Amino acid sequence: MRKTERYQVEGGNSLWHVYKTVPFWKVVKNFAVIQLARYTPFLGMKNWLYRTFLRMKVGDQTSFALMVMLDVMFPEKISVGRNTVIGYNTTILAHEYLIKEYRLGPVEIGSEVMIGANSTILPGITIGDGAIVSAGTLVHKDVPPGAFVGGNPMRVIYTKEELSARWAADPIYGKKTPQA
């Protein structure tokens, strides 16, 4: 089960209550920052924008590709470790507004993680260090460290141990690289 907090709403669906849950001007500011970052090719600038204006935790040398869409309402609930790659057009959500409730949950992405293009990460998810998420994956549950996952619904394709065995003779991934 994802780690989310649930909040019941009365009357209209939870989106009708959105500005009771998050200030309007916060959403406007976050939207502007996220749109600027989506189009800038400067990785250092993106990370600075995310840390400074969205209060996200972003590790050194982490790369957000073009068009990555972060949660506009609660980006401060997203943390990304060191030397991680977030692929083109990936969406990372820390909220979901439903009919009778809305849910909030942190998204914790570890270090040395690779997230393929066009993936969607739902609220309340932890992606462990060294994990690989295949392109187009809907990440609806936690990803173990070092695992290779993919699909919709997401499933584990290789465990950390299976992936290590497959890559043992690979000239790039089979090498043991020093961790900085």
Secondary structure, DSSP 8 states (H G I E B T S, - for coil): ----EEEE--SS-GGGGHHHHS-HHHHHHHHHHHHHHHH---HHHHHHHHHHHH--EE-TT-EE-TT-EE-SS-GGGEEE-TT-EE-TT-EE-SEEE-SSEEEE--EEE-TT-EE-TT-EE-TT-EE-TT-EE-TT-EE-S-B-TT-EEETTTTEEEE-HHHHHHHTTT-TTTTS-----
